[in-house]
C-alpha cells in the first residue's frame, strides 16, 4: 500500500484565496460593486462565508486584496516582457527619447483604464477609498505610489541626462501627466484614447524641456 499523504493545507488555502479573488473581481465587473456581496463571492468561489470572514473583514478588503494580487501578477508579466527577467522590477523604458518613453507608458495606462477586467474594480476602490480613509490609504500606498515612483525615477534620469530642466520637480511633473488621464476617465464625458495620451505628453513636455 502507498503511504498516506497528509493534505497540504497551505496549497488548499492558496487555491481558496485565488478562487475568492477571481470571484470578487468577476462579480464587481458583472453586477457592480454595490450589488456584490460576501455571500455572492462565497458562492462563486465555492467556499463558505466563514472562510472569507476569517481572512478579510469586508467585501472592500476582499476586492482590495484581489486587485493588488492581480496588479502584482500583471506587473510581473510586464517586467518579463520588458526583459527584466524573473523577479525583476518593471520600469518605464529609458531609450534616450523621453517623449517616446512617456507616450508608450501613458498609452499602456489608457489601455489598462479601458480594460473591463480592471476598470470596475479600480472605480469601486477609488470610490470606496473616499468613504473609507484607511482603505484609500492602503490603495495609494500599495498600488498607486509604487507606480508613481516609476515616473519619478524616469524623470530624474532625464534630468541627469540634461533632457529636462534641472529645477523640475518630478513629483509635480508626473501629476501633470497622470492627472489628465484620471480626470477624463472619471468624468466619462470624453473618450480616453492613445491620441489623447500623446497630446498630454506633448503639452506637458513643453514645460519640462531644457530649451527656450
VENKABEL-V462519 format. One record per residue. SS is DSSP state (H for helix, E for strand, L for the rest). OMEGA is omega in whole degrees, -180 to 180 (none if undefined). D_FIRST is the distance of its C-alpha to the first C-alpha in whole Angstrom. Layout:
ss;omega;d_first
SS;OMEGA;D_FIRST
SS;OMEGA;D_FIRST
//
This chain:
ss;omega;d_first
L;177;0
L;-179;4
L;179;6
L;180;9
L;177;12
L;179;15
L;179;18
L;-176;20
H;-179;23
H;178;26
H;178;25
H;179;25
H;179;28
H;178;30
H;180;29
H;179;31
H;180;34
H;178;34
H;179;34
H;177;36
H;-178;39
H;-179;39
H;-179;39
H;-179;42
H;-179;44
H;-177;43
H;179;45
H;178;48
H;-176;49
H;-173;49
H;-179;50
L;-176;52
L;-175;51
L;-177;53
L;176;51
L;-179;48
L;174;46
H;179;43
H;180;42
H;178;43
H;-179;41
H;-180;38
H;-179;38
H;-177;38
H;-179;35
L;178;33
L;176;33
L;178;35
H;-177;38
H;177;37
H;179;35
H;-178;38
H;176;40
H;-177;37
H;-177;38
L;-179;41
L;-175;45
L;178;46
H;177;46
H;179;48
H;177;46
H;-178;43
H;178;45
H;-179;46
H;-180;43
H;-178;42
H;178;45
H;179;45
H;179;41
H;-180;42
H;179;45
H;179;43
H;179;41
H;179;44
H;179;46
H;178;43
H;179;43
H;179;47
H;179;47
H;179;45
H;-180;47
L;178;50
L;-180;48
L;178;47
L;-179;44
L;177;41
L;-180;42
L;-180;45
L;178;48
L;177;50
L;174;54
L;-178;57
L;175;58
L;-179;60
L;-174;62
L;178;65
L;-175;67
H;-178;66
H;-179;67
H;-179;65
H;-179;62
H;177;63
H;-179;63
H;-175;60
H;177;58
H;174;60
H;177;60
H;178;56
H;176;57
H;180;58
H;-179;55
H;-180;53
H;180;56
H;-179;56
L;-180;52
H;-178;51
H;-178;48
H;-175;49
H;-176;53
H;179;52
H;179;50
H;178;52
H;-178;55
H;-178;53
H;177;53
H;179;56
H;-179;58
H;179;55
H;176;56
H;-180;60
H;-177;59
L;-177;56
H;180;58
H;178;54
H;179;53
H;179;55
H;178;55
H;179;51
H;-180;52
H;-175;55
H;-172;53
H;-176;50
H;-173;51
H;-174;54
H;177;55
H;179;53
H;179;54
H;180;58
H;176;57
H;177;57
H;178;60
H;-179;62
H;-178;60
H;-180;61
H;176;65
H;176;65
H;178;64
H;176;67
H;-179;69
H;179;69
L;-180;69
L;-180;73
L;-179;72
E;-177;72
L;-180;75
L;-179;74
L;-180;75
L;173;72
L;-176;70
H;-178;67
H;178;66
H;-179;69
H;-179;68
H;178;65
H;176;66
H;178;68
H;-173;66
H;-173;63
H;180;65
H;179;67
H;-180;64
H;-180;62
H;-179;66
H;-180;66
H;-179;62
H;-177;63
H;177;66
L;-178;65
L;-179;68
L;-177;68
L;176;66
L;-171;63
L;175;63
H;-180;63
H;178;67
H;178;67
H;179;65
H;-180;67
H;177;70
H;179;69
H;-178;68
H;-179;72
H;-178;74
H;-176;72
H;177;72
H;177;76
H;-177;76
H;-165;73
E;-178;75
L;179;77
L;-180;80
L;none;83
//
